[in-house]
Every structure is written in structure tokens, then in C-alpha cells.
Amino acid sequence: PHSPQRPQQGSLGLVIERERRDGEMDGLRWYTDFATCQEILWERFFRCDDLGRDLVPVVQAYKASQECATGKPTQDSVCAFPPLQQDLETSVPDPVDLKELLMQHEGLLASGAP
């Protein structure tokens, strides 16, 4: 799950975005336990073209929900037929220490070589 927290003071996060296709949906999902992310508490899918306009009402709906108040999912809290399926097969590599990587390639970077 997306949770932009920095585990170490002074660390850097990198977000890579691509051009969106027509009809693509965004989603927000909360879990009953963010340590394991095993059970979905509440989720909604929507098109987000403007964070202030499109994201805020979804967050407000969650915060006003029974699920948020109780920490327990209900029948309507999880989409029965989501517009996308979560990839549970792909292994995500560990984060890279950017400072260390830059220092390892300092000479090559300084040379301007491609």
C-alpha cells in the first residue's frame, strides 16, 4: 500500500508517474491492520484528476464511515468487482540507498559519460 512515510530522517522518496490512459481509475484502501495489510477495511475507486477536488471527498467519506469508527469492515466497505486486481505475484526489490549508489558511480557521473 501507498504510505509515503520516511523511515529515516533526511531520507528521500522517489515517485515515478506515467501518462494516464482514458478510463483509468484511482483507488484508496484502508486496512484493518496496516502492519500486515491482510484484511481490507474500506476501499473506493474513482477518477482523480485534481487532488483537492477529487481525493478530498473520498477521504472525508472514509472518515465519516462506520468502518473508520469501528475498525471493522462491512458488506459495502469493499468493492465486489474492483476495476483492477492487485498484483500479489510480483516481488518488489528492497529500496536503494541513493546516496550510496551515487557515491559508487561518482567517477562515471563526473565524467559525463552516457
RAZIGI-V399945 format. One record per helix or strand of 3 or more residues. SS is the DSSP state (2 for helix, 1 for strand). FROM is the first residue (numbers start at 1). LEN is the number of residues. Records with the same first field share a line. If there is no record, write none. Layout:
SS: FROM-LEN ; FROM-LEN
//
This chain:
1: 26-6 ; 40-7
2: 51-13 ; 66-5 ; 98-7 ; 106-6
//
